[in-house]
Amino acid sequence: MSQLDIVKETIAYLKFWLGVIVVSDISLVGWLLSNAGETSDLKAYGAIIGIAIITFSALFVHKRIEHLITSLKEL
């Protein structure tokens, strides 16, 4: 398998996981907005921390994809 094919497959794999992360983030934000007044403070704080972690994870995966796309120019 050529280096180009490996990079393309890695990008495809990361795009899949980026989609999973984004859907999880949107779902958690939606849950928090719909249950903000009814849930305990501990669950609300946990959701906020989870949203922050998931969002930073999405940004990290996005930056990794951008880096790999940039590296395609060299191949």
Backbone bond lengths (Angstrom), bond angles and torsions (degrees), N, CA, C in turn:
res aa  C-N    CA-C-N  psi(-1)  N-CA   C-N-CA  omega(-1)  CA-C   N-CA-C  phi
1 M - - - 1.450 - - 1.530 107.90 -
2 S 1.310 116.07 131.46 1.459 119.86 -177.67 1.531 110.93 -75.84
3 Q 1.314 115.10 161.53 1.464 121.24 179.28 1.526 110.74 -60.85
4 L 1.311 117.27 -36.60 1.462 121.93 178.56 1.525 110.72 -61.91
5 D 1.318 117.16 -44.57 1.461 120.97 179.36 1.525 111.54 -65.00
6 I 1.325 115.83 -38.40 1.468 119.86 179.22 1.522 110.58 -63.46
7 V 1.327 117.11 -44.28 1.466 120.98 179.75 1.526 110.17 -65.17
8 K 1.321 118.03 -40.92 1.464 120.98 178.95 1.528 111.05 -63.32
9 E 1.325 117.75 -42.15 1.462 121.44 179.04 1.529 111.02 -66.85
10 T 1.316 116.76 -37.58 1.465 120.70 177.31 1.520 110.49 -64.37
11 I 1.317 117.40 -41.78 1.465 121.49 177.59 1.527 110.04 -62.80
12 A 1.311 117.49 -43.87 1.473 120.69 179.39 1.519 110.76 -62.26
13 Y 1.321 116.90 -42.05 1.461 121.64 178.96 1.524 110.77 -63.65
14 L 1.320 117.71 -44.65 1.463 121.39 179.39 1.528 111.63 -67.00
15 K 1.329 117.06 -34.19 1.469 119.55 177.10 1.522 110.77 -64.27
16 F 1.327 117.21 -38.50 1.461 120.43 176.24 1.531 110.20 -60.09
17 W 1.327 116.81 -49.65 1.457 120.07 -178.48 1.518 112.07 -67.88
18 L 1.315 117.95 -31.12 1.463 119.96 174.86 1.525 110.04 -63.76
19 G 1.325 117.27 -39.88 1.463 120.46 176.46 1.516 111.97 -62.57
20 V 1.323 117.07 -42.56 1.465 120.81 177.76 1.522 110.78 -62.35
21 I 1.323 116.89 -42.94 1.463 121.41 -179.92 1.516 111.03 -64.14
22 V 1.322 117.64 -43.70 1.463 121.30 -178.68 1.531 110.69 -65.20
23 V 1.326 117.61 -42.59 1.466 120.62 178.41 1.522 110.22 -63.68
24 S 1.318 117.31 -40.98 1.467 120.95 177.87 1.521 110.97 -63.03
25 D 1.312 116.36 -41.87 1.465 121.17 179.64 1.525 110.86 -63.89
26 I 1.315 116.75 -46.46 1.467 120.76 179.54 1.523 110.36 -62.74
27 S 1.317 117.32 -41.08 1.461 120.78 -179.85 1.519 111.47 -64.58
28 L 1.323 117.08 -42.38 1.460 120.33 179.98 1.521 111.54 -67.51
29 V 1.318 117.30 -38.93 1.469 120.59 176.20 1.529 109.79 -63.84
30 G 1.315 117.20 -43.51 1.461 120.65 178.18 1.508 112.28 -62.13
31 W 1.338 116.75 -41.86 1.463 119.75 177.75 1.518 110.55 -62.59
32 L 1.324 116.56 -43.38 1.463 120.09 -178.92 1.524 111.17 -64.27
33 L 1.312 117.42 -42.17 1.463 120.12 -179.99 1.519 112.41 -67.16
34 S 1.317 117.33 -36.29 1.462 119.20 -177.99 1.527 112.54 -81.33
35 N 1.329 118.47 -20.37 1.464 120.94 -177.73 1.523 113.63 -119.88
36 A 1.309 117.55 17.28 1.463 120.65 -174.16 1.524 112.30 -61.20
37 G 1.299 117.58 -39.36 1.460 120.17 -177.40 1.510 113.93 -82.92
38 E 1.309 117.78 -18.88 1.456 121.50 -173.24 1.530 113.91 -101.64
39 T 1.293 118.07 -17.25 1.455 120.78 -174.33 1.524 111.50 -92.16
40 S 1.329 116.03 162.10 1.461 119.84 178.56 1.525 110.27 -72.65
41 D 1.313 114.77 160.91 1.463 119.62 -179.54 1.525 111.38 -62.38
42 L 1.329 116.91 -36.91 1.454 120.41 -179.27 1.529 111.17 -62.66
43 K 1.329 117.40 -43.19 1.461 120.77 178.12 1.531 110.92 -66.42
44 A 1.311 117.22 -38.77 1.463 120.77 179.35 1.530 110.73 -65.05
45 Y 1.333 116.44 -45.05 1.465 119.39 178.59 1.523 110.72 -65.28
46 G 1.327 116.40 -39.09 1.459 120.29 177.03 1.522 111.68 -61.92
47 A 1.328 115.60 -40.65 1.467 119.67 178.55 1.526 111.04 -65.82
48 I 1.317 116.87 -39.80 1.467 120.35 179.23 1.523 110.39 -65.09
49 I 1.320 116.70 -42.61 1.468 120.30 177.79 1.530 109.73 -64.68
50 G 1.334 116.67 -42.05 1.460 120.74 177.96 1.517 112.03 -61.59
51 I 1.316 116.51 -42.06 1.465 120.62 178.26 1.523 110.36 -61.74
52 A 1.332 116.45 -43.23 1.469 119.56 179.64 1.528 110.90 -62.93
53 I 1.325 117.05 -45.05 1.467 120.72 -179.00 1.527 110.88 -64.45
54 I 1.322 116.67 -44.57 1.461 120.41 -179.02 1.522 110.68 -65.76
55 T 1.334 117.27 -39.87 1.458 120.84 179.45 1.525 111.28 -64.31
56 F 1.340 117.09 -44.32 1.465 119.57 177.55 1.527 111.33 -65.56
57 S 1.330 116.74 -33.97 1.465 120.03 175.92 1.524 110.42 -63.56
58 A 1.332 116.61 -41.79 1.465 120.56 178.45 1.525 110.57 -63.15
59 L 1.318 116.53 -41.51 1.466 119.69 178.30 1.524 111.06 -64.29
60 F 1.332 117.00 -39.92 1.456 120.92 178.87 1.533 110.88 -63.51
61 V 1.328 117.11 -45.80 1.473 120.61 179.73 1.524 109.97 -64.81
62 H 1.336 117.10 -39.80 1.464 121.00 178.17 1.527 110.63 -60.89
63 K 1.330 116.89 -45.17 1.472 120.33 179.34 1.522 110.82 -63.86
64 R 1.322 117.16 -36.60 1.469 121.01 178.50 1.531 109.97 -65.40
65 I 1.324 116.88 -41.37 1.466 120.70 177.85 1.530 110.04 -63.44
66 E 1.335 116.77 -44.51 1.466 120.03 178.02 1.527 111.02 -59.44
67 H 1.318 116.55 -41.67 1.467 120.66 179.44 1.534 110.54 -62.50
68 L 1.311 116.79 -43.28 1.462 120.03 -179.86 1.527 111.73 -67.50
69 I 1.328 117.05 -37.17 1.460 120.11 177.27 1.529 109.95 -64.94
70 T 1.323 116.47 -40.44 1.453 120.40 177.33 1.532 110.62 -63.52
71 S 1.328 116.51 -37.61 1.465 119.56 -179.76 1.536 111.78 -69.27
72 L 1.318 117.68 -19.31 1.460 120.44 177.05 1.522 111.97 -64.61
73 K 1.337 116.76 -28.01 1.461 120.35 179.64 1.528 111.17 -64.63
74 E 1.333 116.38 -27.99 1.455 120.99 -177.83 1.524 112.18 -81.86
75 L 1.330 117.10 -19.15 1.480 120.15 -176.97 1.495 112.59 -86.75
